[in-house]
Amino acid sequence: MNDSPKPATFAPYRCRDCGSEVGFRSRRRTLFERYLLPLFFLRPVRCGECFRRDYRLISTPVRDRLSDTSQIRTGKASSASDRHIA
């Protein structure tokens, strides 16, 4: 029997600035991020605590980003009628 520990398949996300373990997928902004990063198996990721944006391996487990529609459903964003109260 082999008692050696198994290597970790996926390295957990950890922010290089604040050390947080909460990361979210970030939107791809430029042509470089859209077409060249995937060639190197990288994607943009944003820290959930300090909001630092960084590039990580595609295999790094992070949370999906919250869309604007999900924020409206949960009540985090105000509706247009709330903004125009006179």
C-alpha positions in Angstrom: 0.0 0.0 0.0 1.1 3.5 -0.7 0.7 6.0 2.2 1.9 9.1 0.4 -0.5 12.0 0.3 -2.3 12.6 -2.9 -1.4 15.9 -4.7 -4.1 18.5 -4.7 -5.8 18.7 -8.0 -7.1 22.2 -7.6 -5.2 24.9 -5.7 -7.7 26.9 -3.6 -8.1 30.6 -4.2 -6.2 32.9 -1.9 -5.8 36.7 -2.5 -2.2 37.8 -2.8 -3.1 41.1 -1.1 -5.4 40.4 1.8 -5.3 36.6 2.1 -9.0 36.1 1.6 -10.3 32.8 0.3 -13.3 34.3 -1.4 -12.8 35.0 -5.1 -15.2 35.7 -8.0 -15.0 35.4 -11.7 -14.4 38.8 -13.3 -15.5 40.0 -16.7 -13.0 39.8 -19.5 -12.3 43.4 -20.6 -9.8 43.4 -23.4 -8.9 41.4 -26.5 -5.9 40.1 -24.5 -8.1 38.7 -21.8 -10.6 37.3 -24.2 -8.3 35.5 -26.6 -4.8 35.2 -25.2 -5.5 34.3 -21.5 -7.4 31.1 -22.4 -4.3 29.9 -24.4 -2.4 30.0 -21.1 -5.3 28.5 -19.1 -5.8 31.8 -17.2 -8.9 33.8 -16.4 -9.5 37.1 -14.6 -10.6 36.8 -10.9 -11.6 39.4 -8.3 -11.1 39.1 -4.6 -14.4 39.3 -2.6 -12.8 41.2 0.3 -10.4 43.8 -1.1 -11.6 43.7 -4.8 -8.1 43.2 -6.2 -8.3 41.9 -9.8 -5.8 39.2 -10.8 -5.3 36.3 -13.3 -5.6 32.7 -12.0 -5.6 29.3 -13.6 -8.9 28.1 -15.0 -8.8 25.1 -12.5 -8.7 27.5 -9.5 -12.2 27.2 -7.8 -13.9 30.6 -7.5 -17.5 31.6 -7.3 -19.6 32.8 -10.3 -20.0 36.5 -10.5 -23.3 38.0 -9.5 -25.2 39.5 -12.4 -27.2 42.7 -12.2 -30.4 40.8 -12.4 -29.7 38.7 -9.4 -28.8 41.8 -7.4 -32.2 43.3 -8.3 -34.1 40.2 -7.2 -32.3 40.1 -3.8 -33.0 43.8 -3.2 -29.4 44.9 -3.3 -30.0 47.4 -6.1 -32.8 50.0 -6.1 -35.3 50.0 -8.9 -35.8 52.9 -11.3 -39.1 53.9 -9.6 -37.2 54.2 -6.2 -34.7 56.6 -7.6 -37.2 59.1 -8.9 -39.2 59.7 -5.8 -40.0 63.4 -5.5 
